[in-house]
Amino acid sequence: MPEDPRQALLREAADRSPHWDVLVIGGGATGLATAWDAVSRGLRVALLEQADFAGATSSRSTKLVHGGVRYLQKGELDLVVEALRERRLLLHNAPEYTRTLRFVLPATRSFGRHYYRFGLWLYDFLAGKSGIEKACLLDKAETLERLPRLVLEGLKGGVAYTDGQFDDAALCIGMAQAIRASGGLVLNYAPVEKLVVENGKARGLVARDEESGDSWEMRASVVINATGIFADALREKNHIASQWTVRASRGSHLVCRREILGGNHALILPKTRDGRVLFAIPWKDRAVVGTTDVPTGHPCLDPEITPDERRFLLEEASRALGVTEADVTSQWAGLRPLVSRAHVRKTASLSRKHVIEVSPEGLVTVLGGKWTTARHMGEDAIDTAFRAHDLPVALSSTADRPLSAHGARPRPHLLDEPADPGPEALREEVLEAVRHGYARSLDDVLSRRLRVLPLDAMIARALAPQVVEIMAPELGWTSGKTAGQLADFLRLSASFVPLMND
Ligand SMILES: Cc1cc2nc3c(=O)[nH]c(=O)nc-3n(C[C@H](O)[C@H](O)[C@H](O)COP(=O)(O)OP(=O)(O)OC[C@H]3O[C@@H](n4cnc5c(N)ncnc54)[C@H](O)[C@@H]3O)c2cc1C
């Protein structure tokens, strides 16, 4: 039997002889983009993730590669320009993981139609030459042609415009593969227990293998904290002061049968009851409806949608598209790592701009931002870190560095795959996930490699016994461990099942 691929990673991580240029803590979009930027500059980089890659916020987004129409409304033009540039780069560098998508914004007032048309003209203008289809005005018939299930009262027409969408967890795994193929080290299930601080300077860290319990020390020129909603916890544990604090905000989604849209266009509702925008987006063979914005003081890996949020999303989706409970196949929540200096109550009013902070100990923390801007955050983090440590570094090259040309292994037709892959594809995809995709648990496979759980919770629970049987011999699991994996998954997936937690 071939050696478990994790063993080589663990040996390399515990080997004390190499001096790392960069150690990145956190394997979400920000940490992976930072490690990708570092390795692309020829630096020796290792990334450590406490759970699975994308296990926290980065697999729970609305899956939009976007400039943010909402930020345009708030007048945050610099953020929109940055995100639109990054949208273009991501569509170019990761075409297998991303695609453009046509949106329809319906209007219930004639003036509203022209107001939104102007806003989306500005959006296209700020995007520059992106090769993306431009916005256009729609009359009522044209709006309904694109969204045949739309039942909004008083519909006058709408505006069609283009943005991007992607598979967030798959892109994280693709980045991890590309970092590894380029000579970097990526290790999941390796929590950083503490920082090594000597003479007041951060010189490295102590990490633990979650599977064996073994700990080891790693040393580096630069240590980067990319732990999202957990950034304050890491700093507090190591007595590192900060001017910025993380304000977690929960965003929840319902996943529905694809038929609720009646076509390939996405819907954006410009104003819900709570004054936010709401999306209903075709994603694989389902439709994702979201999201909410609820401040929460408890960073955790597995946040859950509340009955109130569920009711709110269902009511809004019903008002616009006639969605009923029977249409819902999955539900989930994620926590936005918003950043603020002082006490700000309303998280919806916090900027999505990213912040990079270098502590007096030299720990570099990269925080906030959006999935879409992760590449730029990574570039900025490495530039700032090397400047702060007065070290020479090559220029970033990730703006023009396609992932799959550098070792990423996207599944074919990633954005069109069904919730249930079918028996033949299932086996092949589970083996790929374990052998080449760093999957270590049943949840890793069903949530973030095959995406079955976020698409359809009941299908995921039904497939779990088959999947665990394919994984067990690959990972050398005993019958006790195999049964434990199944039980853990059934417990964890319960909150994804519509209605069960109401
Ligand atoms: C509901 C919702 C919808 C969103 N929709 C969009 C969207 O459509 N488009 C968009 O561009 N953005 C979107 N975002 C924002 C985007 O998802 C986030 O900005 C991004 O995923 C944050 O990534 P991150 O790497 O900073 O955080 P995370 O993904 O949370 O990664 C941090 C990682 O650090 C790890 N970690 C923590 N402590 C340790 C430790 N001690 N040792 C090792 N590892 C540790 C965690 O386990 C975690 O995996 C959305 C966010 C939410 C919540």
The ligand as an ORCA input file, in Angstrom:
! r2SCAN-3c Opt
* xyz 0 1
  C     -22.099     34.510      4.326
  C     -20.896     35.027      3.616
  C     -20.969     35.284      2.251
  C     -19.845     35.769      1.584
  N     -19.908     35.908      0.237
  C     -18.832     36.347     -0.446
  C     -18.869     36.403     -1.859
  O     -19.846     36.020     -2.489
  N     -17.776     36.878     -2.499
  C     -16.672     37.300     -1.825
  O     -15.737     37.775     -2.466
  N     -16.579     37.206     -0.473
  C     -17.625     36.716      0.224
  N     -17.562     36.571      1.584
  C     -16.323     36.932      2.290
  C     -15.282     35.803      2.218
  O     -15.876     34.542      2.345
  C     -14.247     36.011      3.325
  O     -13.741     37.312      3.232
  C     -13.080     35.028      3.225
  O     -13.529     33.710      3.044
  C     -12.234     35.112      4.496
  O     -11.162     34.224      4.357
  P     -10.066     34.073      5.496
  O      -9.021     33.191      4.959
  O      -9.635     35.431      5.949
  O     -10.839     33.415      6.712
  P     -11.182     31.866      6.946
  O     -11.712     31.235      5.737
  O     -12.025     31.808      8.163
  O      -9.775     31.217      7.231
  C      -9.084     31.370      8.451
  C      -8.510     30.018      8.804
  O      -7.615     30.114      9.890
  C      -7.680     28.883     10.581
  N      -7.102     29.035     11.930
  C      -7.596     29.747     12.957
  N      -6.798     29.638     14.038
  C      -5.771     28.831     13.688
  C      -4.640     28.331     14.370
  N      -4.377     28.636     15.648
  N      -3.790     27.505     13.700
  C      -4.025     27.172     12.394
  N      -5.095     27.621     11.716
  C      -5.954     28.448     12.336
  C      -9.171     28.581     10.595
  O      -9.435     27.231     10.877
  C      -9.592     29.029      9.204
  O      -9.644     27.954      8.282
  C     -18.655     36.043      2.288
  C     -18.588     35.770      3.654
  C     -19.692     35.244      4.310
  C     -19.586     34.904      5.746
*
